[in-house]
Amino acid sequence: MPDNEWIRTFADGKKVKFSHDELMDATFITAQIEGNEVVYSILLNKAETNLSREEVEGRFERELSKK
């Protein structure tokens, strides 16, 4: 798996695949819950590049906390 993709297992056992891609003038981040066809995605402006994994995961906190 490339450095810009990773899987995190949450305390409830849910696995989420995250990705982080820097584009010319923006950053594109995604989160996909294992076994779910829905992919959450966010396009950020250039000022929000070089995000840490924790910052990427934090951007999806509300969506991922839903049951």
PDB file of N, CA, C and O in Angstrom, chain B, residues numbered from 101:
ATOM      1  N   MET B 101       0.852  -1.171   0.000  1.00  0.00           N
ATOM      2  CA  MET B 101       0.000   0.000   0.000  1.00  0.00           C
ATOM      3  C   MET B 101       0.901   1.239   0.000  1.00  0.00           C
ATOM      4  O   MET B 101       1.821   1.323   0.813  1.00  0.00           O
ATOM      5  N   PRO B 102       0.655   2.195  -0.891  1.00  0.00           N
ATOM      6  CA  PRO B 102       1.480   3.400  -0.946  1.00  0.00           C
ATOM      7  C   PRO B 102       1.433   4.194   0.359  1.00  0.00           C
ATOM      8  O   PRO B 102       0.519   4.020   1.165  1.00  0.00           O
ATOM      9  N   ASP B 103       2.431   5.072   0.564  1.00  0.00           N
ATOM     10  CA  ASP B 103       2.495   5.888   1.776  1.00  0.00           C
ATOM     11  C   ASP B 103       1.287   6.794   1.941  1.00  0.00           C
ATOM     12  O   ASP B 103       0.943   7.171   3.061  1.00  0.00           O
ATOM     13  N   ASN B 104       0.637   7.149   0.833  1.00  0.00           N
ATOM     14  CA  ASN B 104      -0.495   8.060   0.931  1.00  0.00           C
ATOM     15  C   ASN B 104      -1.811   7.320   1.167  1.00  0.00           C
ATOM     16  O   ASN B 104      -2.877   7.933   1.103  1.00  0.00           O
ATOM     17  N   GLU B 105      -1.757   6.018   1.438  1.00  0.00           N
ATOM     18  CA  GLU B 105      -2.929   5.216   1.785  1.00  0.00           C
ATOM     19  C   GLU B 105      -2.621   4.396   3.034  1.00  0.00           C
ATOM     20  O   GLU B 105      -1.515   3.879   3.188  1.00  0.00           O
ATOM     21  N   TRP B 106      -3.600   4.282   3.920  1.00  0.00           N
ATOM     22  CA  TRP B 106      -3.422   3.474   5.118  1.00  0.00           C
ATOM     23  C   TRP B 106      -4.778   3.016   5.626  1.00  0.00           C
ATOM     24  O   TRP B 106      -5.811   3.598   5.296  1.00  0.00           O
ATOM     25  N   ILE B 107      -4.759   1.963   6.432  1.00  0.00           N
ATOM     26  CA  ILE B 107      -5.980   1.425   7.039  1.00  0.00           C
ATOM     27  C   ILE B 107      -5.859   1.577   8.542  1.00  0.00           C
ATOM     28  O   ILE B 107      -4.834   1.243   9.135  1.00  0.00           O
ATOM     29  N   ARG B 108      -6.921   2.086   9.149  1.00  0.00           N
ATOM     30  CA  ARG B 108      -6.957   2.222  10.607  1.00  0.00           C
ATOM     31  C   ARG B 108      -8.093   1.372  11.137  1.00  0.00           C
ATOM     32  O   ARG B 108      -9.204   1.408  10.607  1.00  0.00           O
ATOM     33  N   THR B 109      -7.819   0.610  12.176  1.00  0.00           N
ATOM     34  CA  THR B 109      -8.841  -0.178  12.857  1.00  0.00           C
ATOM     35  C   THR B 109      -9.237   0.572  14.125  1.00  0.00           C
ATOM     36  O   THR B 109      -8.395   0.848  14.979  1.00  0.00           O
ATOM     37  N   PHE B 110     -10.521   0.898  14.241  1.00  0.00           N
ATOM     38  CA  PHE B 110     -11.026   1.636  15.391  1.00  0.00           C
ATOM     39  C   PHE B 110     -11.350   0.675  16.530  1.00  0.00           C
ATOM     40  O   PHE B 110     -11.389  -0.539  16.335  1.00  0.00           O
ATOM     41  N   ALA B 111     -11.580   1.222  17.712  1.00  0.00           N
ATOM     42  CA  ALA B 111     -11.841   0.424  18.908  1.00  0.00           C
ATOM     43  C   ALA B 111     -13.033  -0.510  18.746  1.00  0.00           C
ATOM     44  O   ALA B 111     -13.065  -1.590  19.336  1.00  0.00           O
ATOM     45  N   ASP B 112     -14.026  -0.088  17.937  1.00  0.00           N
ATOM     46  CA  ASP B 112     -15.213  -0.928  17.735  1.00  0.00           C
ATOM     47  C   ASP B 112     -14.990  -2.010  16.674  1.00  0.00           C
ATOM     48  O   ASP B 112     -15.916  -2.750  16.343  1.00  0.00           O
ATOM     49  N   GLY B 113     -13.761  -2.107  16.138  1.00  0.00           N
ATOM     50  CA  GLY B 113     -13.432  -3.115  15.139  1.00  0.00           C
ATOM     51  C   GLY B 113     -13.613  -2.652  13.706  1.00  0.00           C
ATOM     52  O   GLY B 113     -13.228  -3.356  12.772  1.00  0.00           O
ATOM     53  N   LYS B 114     -14.197  -1.473  13.523  1.00  0.00           N
ATOM     54  CA  LYS B 114     -14.423  -0.932  12.175  1.00  0.00           C
ATOM     55  C   LYS B 114     -13.083  -0.573  11.542  1.00  0.00           C
ATOM     56  O   LYS B 114     -12.246   0.077  12.168  1.00  0.00           O
ATOM     57  N   LYS B 115     -12.883  -1.009  10.277  1.00  0.00           N
ATOM     58  CA  LYS B 115     -11.669  -0.687   9.537  1.00  0.00           C
ATOM     59  C   LYS B 115     -11.995   0.345   8.471  1.00  0.00           C
ATOM     60  O   LYS B 115     -12.982   0.219   7.745  1.00  0.00           O
ATOM     61  N   VAL B 116     -11.146   1.374   8.386  1.00  0.00           N
ATOM     62  CA  VAL B 116     -11.355   2.454   7.429  1.00  0.00           C
ATOM     63  C   VAL B 116     -10.070   2.665   6.653  1.00  0.00           C
ATOM     64  O   VAL B 116      -8.989   2.768   7.233  1.00  0.00           O
ATOM     65  N   LYS B 117     -10.197   2.729   5.331  1.00  0.00           N
ATOM     66  CA  LYS B 117      -9.057   3.003   4.469  1.00  0.00           C
ATOM     67  C   LYS B 117      -9.062   4.503   4.159  1.00  0.00           C
ATOM     68  O   LYS B 117     -10.062   5.045   3.689  1.00  0.00           O
ATOM     69  N   PHE B 118      -7.947   5.153   4.424  1.00  0.00           N
ATOM     70  CA  PHE B 118      -7.775   6.576   4.171  1.00  0.00           C
ATOM     71  C   PHE B 118      -6.781   6.773   3.039  1.00  0.00           C
ATOM     72  O   PHE B 118      -5.895   5.945   2.831  1.00  0.00           O
ATOM     73  N   SER B 119      -6.929   7.874   2.307  1.00  0.00           N
ATOM     74  CA  SER B 119      -5.919   8.250   1.311  1.00  0.00           C
ATOM     75  C   SER B 119      -5.746   9.758   1.324  1.00  0.00           C
ATOM     76  O   SER B 119      -6.640  10.502   1.726  1.00  0.00           O
ATOM     77  N   HIS B 120      -4.581  10.187   0.878  1.00  0.00           N
ATOM     78  CA  HIS B 120      -4.198  11.600   0.881  1.00  0.00           C
ATOM     79  C   HIS B 120      -3.363  11.840  -0.365  1.00  0.00           C
ATOM     80  O   HIS B 120      -2.254  11.318  -0.481  1.00  0.00           O
ATOM     81  N   ASP B 121      -3.891  12.632  -1.302  1.00  0.00           N
ATOM     82  CA  ASP B 121      -3.179  12.923  -2.547  1.00  0.00           C
ATOM     83  C   ASP B 121      -3.049  14.424  -2.730  1.00  0.00           C
ATOM     84  O   ASP B 121      -4.036  15.156  -2.671  1.00  0.00           O
ATOM     85  N   GLU B 122      -1.825  14.874  -2.953  1.00  0.00           N
ATOM     86  CA  GLU B 122      -1.596  16.287  -3.224  1.00  0.00           C
ATOM     87  C   GLU B 122      -1.665  16.523  -4.718  1.00  0.00           C
ATOM     88  O   GLU B 122      -0.973  15.865  -5.496  1.00  0.00           O
ATOM     89  N   LEU B 123      -2.501  17.463  -5.110  1.00  0.00           N
ATOM     90  CA  LEU B 123      -2.664  17.851  -6.499  1.00  0.00           C
ATOM     91  C   LEU B 123      -1.927  19.177  -6.710  1.00  0.00           C
ATOM     92  O   LEU B 123      -1.297  19.685  -5.782  1.00  0.00           O
ATOM     93  N   MET B 124      -1.997  19.734  -7.902  1.00  0.00           N
ATOM     94  CA  MET B 124      -1.276  20.979  -8.168  1.00  0.00           C
ATOM     95  C   MET B 124      -1.700  22.114  -7.241  1.00  0.00           C
ATOM     96  O   MET B 124      -0.848  22.769  -6.640  1.00  0.00           O
ATOM     97  N   ASP B 125      -2.984  22.351  -7.120  1.00  0.00           N
ATOM     98  CA  ASP B 125      -3.463  23.468  -6.312  1.00  0.00           C
ATOM     99  C   ASP B 125      -4.393  23.042  -5.190  1.00  0.00           C
ATOM    100  O   ASP B 125      -5.139  23.864  -4.659  1.00  0.00           O
ATOM    101  N   ALA B 126      -4.357  21.771  -4.823  1.00  0.00           N
ATOM    102  CA  ALA B 126      -5.291  21.285  -3.812  1.00  0.00           C
ATOM    103  C   ALA B 126      -4.796  19.964  -3.221  1.00  0.00           C
ATOM    104  O   ALA B 126      -3.804  19.391  -3.670  1.00  0.00           O
ATOM    105  N   THR B 127      -5.507  19.512  -2.220  1.00  0.00           N
ATOM    106  CA  THR B 127      -5.266  18.207  -1.609  1.00  0.00           C
ATOM    107  C   THR B 127      -6.584  17.450  -1.616  1.00  0.00           C
ATOM    108  O   THR B 127      -7.622  18.005  -1.256  1.00  0.00           O
ATOM    109  N   PHE B 128      -6.551  16.184  -2.025  1.00  0.00           N
ATOM    110  CA  PHE B 128      -7.740  15.344  -2.107  1.00  0.00           C
ATOM    111  C   PHE B 128      -7.592  14.236  -1.079  1.00  0.00           C
ATOM    112  O   PHE B 128      -6.637  13.460  -1.136  1.00  0.00           O
ATOM    113  N   ILE B 129      -8.536  14.151  -0.128  1.00  0.00           N
ATOM    114  CA  ILE B 129      -8.475  13.113   0.895  1.00  0.00           C
ATOM    115  C   ILE B 129      -9.754  12.280   0.844  1.00  0.00           C
ATOM    116  O   ILE B 129     -10.826  12.790   0.518  1.00  0.00           O
ATOM    117  N   THR B 130      -9.626  10.985   1.173  1.00  0.00           N
ATOM    118  CA  THR B 130     -10.777  10.089   1.152  1.00  0.00           C
ATOM    119  C   THR B 130     -10.775   9.161   2.361  1.00  0.00           C
ATOM    120  O   THR B 130      -9.742   8.935   2.992  1.00  0.00           O
ATOM    121  N   ALA B 131     -11.955   8.629   2.669  1.00  0.00           N
ATOM    122  CA  ALA B 131     -12.120   7.612   3.709  1.00  0.00           C
ATOM    123  C   ALA B 131     -13.193   6.642   3.241  1.00  0.00           C
ATOM    124  O   ALA B 131     -14.248   7.059   2.764  1.00  0.00           O
ATOM    125  N   GLN B 132     -12.924   5.345   3.375  1.00  0.00           N
ATOM    126  CA  GLN B 132     -13.893   4.321   2.992  1.00  0.00           C
ATOM    127  C   GLN B 132     -13.938   3.254   4.075  1.00  0.00           C
ATOM    128  O   GLN B 132     -12.924   2.641   4.410  1.00  0.00           O
ATOM    129  N   ILE B 133     -15.137   3.045   4.615  1.00  0.00           N
ATOM    130  CA  ILE B 133     -15.336   2.018   5.632  1.00  0.00           C
ATOM    131  C   ILE B 133     -15.311   0.658   4.950  1.00  0.00           C
ATOM    132  O   ILE B 133     -15.921   0.476   3.896  1.00  0.00           O
ATOM    133  N   GLU B 134     -14.606  -0.299   5.551  1.00  0.00           N
ATOM    134  CA  GLU B 134     -14.500  -1.643   4.985  1.00  0.00           C
ATOM    135  C   GLU B 134     -15.881  -2.233   4.724  1.00  0.00           C
ATOM    136  O   GLU B 134     -16.763  -2.172   5.581  1.00  0.00           O
ATOM    137  N   GLY B 135     -16.063  -2.807   3.531  1.00  0.00           N
ATOM    138  CA  GLY B 135     -17.321  -3.435   3.169  1.00  0.00           C
ATOM    139  C   GLY B 135     -18.399  -2.451   2.732  1.00  0.00           C
ATOM    140  O   GLY B 135     -19.547  -2.843   2.523  1.00  0.00           O
ATOM    141  N   ASN B 136     -18.046  -1.195   2.596  1.00  0.00           N
ATOM    142  CA  ASN B 136     -19.007  -0.160   2.227  1.00  0.00           C
ATOM    143  C   ASN B 136     -18.589   0.439   0.892  1.00  0.00           C
ATOM    144  O   ASN B 136     -17.419   0.771   0.699  1.00  0.00           O
ATOM    145  N   GLU B 137     -19.530   0.578  -0.024  1.00  0.00           N
ATOM    146  CA  GLU B 137     -19.212   1.143  -1.336  1.00  0.00           C
ATOM    147  C   GLU B 137     -19.084   2.661  -1.302  1.00  0.00           C
ATOM    148  O   GLU B 137     -18.545   3.255  -2.236  1.00  0.00           O
ATOM    149  N   VAL B 138     -19.569   3.292  -0.246  1.00  0.00           N
ATOM    150  CA  VAL B 138     -19.518   4.746  -0.135  1.00  0.00           C
ATOM    151  C   VAL B 138     -18.091   5.185   0.209  1.00  0.00           C
ATOM    152  O   VAL B 138     -17.455   4.641   1.113  1.00  0.00           O
ATOM    153  N   VAL B 139     -17.612   6.173  -0.529  1.00  0.00           N
ATOM    154  CA  VAL B 139     -16.306   6.763  -0.250  1.00  0.00           C
ATOM    155  C   VAL B 139     -16.536   8.228   0.095  1.00  0.00           C
ATOM    156  O   VAL B 139     -17.063   8.988  -0.717  1.00  0.00           O
ATOM    157  N   TYR B 140     -16.146   8.614   1.285  1.00  0.00           N
ATOM    158  CA  TYR B 140     -16.225  10.019   1.682  1.00  0.00           C
ATOM    159  C   TYR B 140     -14.995  10.712   1.122  1.00  0.00           C
ATOM    160  O   TYR B 140     -13.886  10.186   1.228  1.00  0.00           O
ATOM    161  N   SER B 141     -15.174  11.886   0.527  1.00  0.00           N
ATOM    162  CA  SER B 141     -14.035  12.599  -0.039  1.00  0.00           C
ATOM    163  C   SER B 141     -14.155  14.089   0.233  1.00  0.00           C
ATOM    164  O   SER B 141     -15.251  14.639   0.336  1.00  0.00           O
ATOM    165  N   ILE B 142     -12.986  14.729   0.348  1.00  0.00           N
ATOM    166  CA  ILE B 142     -12.911  16.165   0.580  1.00  0.00           C
ATOM    167  C   ILE B 142     -11.793  16.721  -0.287  1.00  0.00           C
ATOM    168  O   ILE B 142     -10.696  16.164  -0.340  1.00  0.00           O
ATOM    169  N   LEU B 143     -12.082  17.819  -0.961  1.00  0.00           N
ATOM    170  CA  LEU B 143     -11.084  18.531  -1.749  1.00  0.00           C
ATOM    171  C   LEU B 143     -10.736  19.797  -0.985  1.00  0.00           C
ATOM    172  O   LEU B 143     -11.591  20.655  -0.767  1.00  0.00           O
ATOM    173  N   LEU B 144      -9.478  19.912  -0.581  1.00  0.00           N
ATOM    174  CA  LEU B 144      -9.016  21.046   0.219  1.00  0.00           C
ATOM    175  C   LEU B 144      -8.201  22.001  -0.636  1.00  0.00           C
ATOM    176  O   LEU B 144      -7.562  21.584  -1.602  1.00  0.00           O
ATOM    177  N   ASN B 145      -8.221  23.276  -0.287  1.00  0.00           N
ATOM    178  CA  ASN B 145      -7.443  24.246  -1.053  1.00  0.00           C
ATOM    179  C   ASN B 145      -5.951  24.082  -0.789  1.00  0.00           C
ATOM    180  O   ASN B 145      -5.556  23.343   0.112  1.00  0.00           O
ATOM    181  N   LYS B 146      -5.144  24.751  -1.553  1.00  0.00           N
ATOM    182  CA  LYS B 146      -3.690  24.604  -1.496  1.00  0.00           C
ATOM    183  C   LYS B 146      -3.113  24.889  -0.110  1.00  0.00           C
ATOM    184  O   LYS B 146      -2.095  24.309   0.269  1.00  0.00           O
ATOM    185  N   ALA B 147      -3.747  25.763   0.636  1.00  0.00           N
ATOM    186  CA  ALA B 147      -3.245  26.123   1.964  1.00  0.00           C
ATOM    187  C   ALA B 147      -3.279  24.950   2.941  1.00  0.00           C
ATOM    188  O   ALA B 147      -2.629  24.999   3.985  1.00  0.00           O
ATOM    189  N   GLU B 148      -4.023  23.906   2.618  1.00  0.00           N
ATOM    190  CA  GLU B 148      -4.171  22.772   3.527  1.00  0.00           C
ATOM    191  C   GLU B 148      -3.449  21.532   3.013  1.00  0.00           C
ATOM    192  O   GLU B 148      -4.013  20.438   3.023  1.00  0.00           O
ATOM    193  N   THR B 149      -2.227  21.692   2.572  1.00  0.00           N
ATOM    194  CA  THR B 149      -1.420  20.556   2.142  1.00  0.00           C
ATOM    195  C   THR B 149      -0.560  20.084   3.311  1.00  0.00           C
ATOM    196  O   THR B 149      -0.546  20.711   4.370  1.00  0.00           O
ATOM    197  N   ASN B 150       0.141  19.000   3.120  1.00  0.00           N
ATOM    198  CA  ASN B 150       1.027  18.435   4.143  1.00  0.00           C
ATOM    199  C   ASN B 150       0.292  18.093   5.432  1.00  0.00           C
ATOM    200  O   ASN B 150       0.798  18.358   6.522  1.00  0.00           O
ATOM    201  N   LEU B 151      -0.875  17.517   5.321  1.00  0.00           N
ATOM    202  CA  LEU B 151      -1.635  17.090   6.490  1.00  0.00           C
ATOM    203  C   LEU B 151      -1.049  15.804   7.048  1.00  0.00           C
ATOM    204  O   LEU B 151      -0.595  14.945   6.292  1.00  0.00           O
ATOM    205  N   SER B 152      -1.056  15.669   8.355  1.00  0.00           N
ATOM    206  CA  SER B 152      -0.630  14.417   8.986  1.00  0.00           C
ATOM    207  C   SER B 152      -1.759  13.402   8.859  1.00  0.00           C
ATOM    208  O   SER B 152      -2.881  13.766   8.507  1.00  0.00           O
ATOM    209  N   ARG B 153      -1.477  12.152   9.137  1.00  0.00           N
ATOM    210  CA  ARG B 153      -2.522  11.121   9.104  1.00  0.00           C
ATOM    211  C   ARG B 153      -3.634  11.451  10.092  1.00  0.00           C
ATOM    212  O   ARG B 153      -4.812  11.268   9.787  1.00  0.00           O
ATOM    213  N   GLU B 154      -3.267  11.935  11.269  1.00  0.00           N
ATOM    214  CA  GLU B 154      -4.252  12.277  12.283  1.00  0.00           C
ATOM    215  C   GLU B 154      -5.155  13.418  11.802  1.00  0.00           C
ATOM    216  O   GLU B 154      -6.356  13.410  12.073  1.00  0.00           O
ATOM    217  N   GLU B 155      -4.589  14.391  11.096  1.00  0.00           N
ATOM    218  CA  GLU B 155      -5.393  15.496  10.567  1.00  0.00           C
ATOM    219  C   GLU B 155      -6.355  15.009   9.482  1.00  0.00           C
ATOM    220  O   GLU B 155      -7.504  15.448   9.428  1.00  0.00           O
ATOM    221  N   VAL B 156      -5.889  14.108   8.622  1.00  0.00           N
ATOM    222  CA  VAL B 156      -6.760  13.546   7.585  1.00  0.00           C
ATOM    223  C   VAL B 156      -7.907  12.791   8.245  1.00  0.00           C
ATOM    224  O   VAL B 156      -9.068  13.005   7.897  1.00  0.00           O
ATOM    225  N   GLU B 157      -7.595  11.916   9.187  1.00  0.00           N
ATOM    226  CA  GLU B 157      -8.628  11.134   9.868  1.00  0.00           C
ATOM    227  C   GLU B 157      -9.611  12.042  10.597  1.00  0.00           C
ATOM    228  O   GLU B 157     -10.809  11.763  10.618  1.00  0.00           O
ATOM    229  N   GLY B 158      -9.125  13.111  11.186  1.00  0.00           N
ATOM    230  CA  GLY B 158      -9.971  14.050  11.916  1.00  0.00           C
ATOM    231  C   GLY B 158     -10.988  14.743  11.029  1.00  0.00           C
ATOM    232  O   GLY B 158     -12.070  15.102  11.492  1.00  0.00           O
ATOM    233  N   ARG B 159     -10.655  14.936   9.756  1.00  0.00           N
ATOM    234  CA  ARG B 159     -11.581  15.578   8.825  1.00  0.00           C
ATOM    235  C   ARG B 159     -12.837  14.738   8.597  1.00  0.00           C
ATOM    236  O   ARG B 159     -13.871  15.269   8.192  1.00  0.00           O
ATOM    237  N   PHE B 160     -12.755  13.423   8.856  1.00  0.00           N
ATOM    238  CA  PHE B 160     -13.882  12.513   8.623  1.00  0.00           C
ATOM    239  C   PHE B 160     -14.521  12.042   9.925  1.00  0.00           C
ATOM    240  O   PHE B 160     -15.357  11.139   9.910  1.00  0.00           O
ATOM    241  N   GLU B 161     -14.146  12.634  11.035  1.00  0.00           N
ATOM    242  CA  GLU B 161     -14.595  12.188  12.351  1.00  0.00           C
ATOM    243  C   GLU B 161     -16.124  12.101  12.447  1.00  0.00           C
ATOM    244  O   GLU B 161     -16.650  11.103  12.941  1.00  0.00           O
ATOM    245  N   ARG B 162     -16.832  13.116  11.989  1.00  0.00           N
ATOM    246  CA  ARG B 162     -18.301  13.135  12.088  1.00  0.00           C
ATOM    247  C   ARG B 162     -18.920  12.019  11.257  1.00  0.00           C
ATOM    248  O   ARG B 162     -19.812  11.321  11.739  1.00  0.00           O
ATOM    249  N   GLU B 163     -18.468  11.836  10.024  1.00  0.00           N
ATOM    250  CA  GLU B 163     -19.040  10.796   9.151  1.00  0.00           C
ATOM    251  C   GLU B 163     -18.765   9.403   9.693  1.00  0.00           C
ATOM    252  O   GLU B 163     -19.625   8.525   9.626  1.00  0.00           O
ATOM    253  N   LEU B 164     -17.578   9.203  10.226  1.00  0.00           N
ATOM    254  CA  LEU B 164     -17.195   7.873  10.689  1.00  0.00           C
ATOM    255  C   LEU B 164     -17.803   7.516  12.037  1.00  0.00           C
ATOM    256  O   LEU B 164     -17.847   6.341  12.400  1.00  0.00           O
ATOM    257  N   SER B 165     -18.272   8.508  12.785  1.00  0.00           N
ATOM    258  CA  SER B 165     -18.870   8.231  14.085  1.00  0.00           C
ATOM    259  C   SER B 165     -20.322   7.801  13.958  1.00  0.00           C
ATOM    260  O   SER B 165     -20.909   7.320  14.927  1.00  0.00           O
ATOM    261  N   LYS B 166     -20.912   7.966  12.777  1.00  0.00           N
ATOM    262  CA  LYS B 166     -22.296   7.540  12.561  1.00  0.00           C
ATOM    263  C   LYS B 166     -22.369   6.021  12.539  1.00  0.00           C
ATOM    264  O   LYS B 166     -21.443   5.353  12.080  1.00  0.00           O
ATOM    265  N   LYS B 167     -23.457   5.488  13.029  1.00  0.00           N
ATOM    266  CA  LYS B 167     -23.608   4.032  13.067  1.00  0.00           C
ATOM    267  C   LYS B 167     -24.381   3.530  11.906  1.00  0.00           C
ATOM    268  O   LYS B 167     -24.599   2.325  11.785  1.00  0.00           O
TER     269      LYS B 167
END
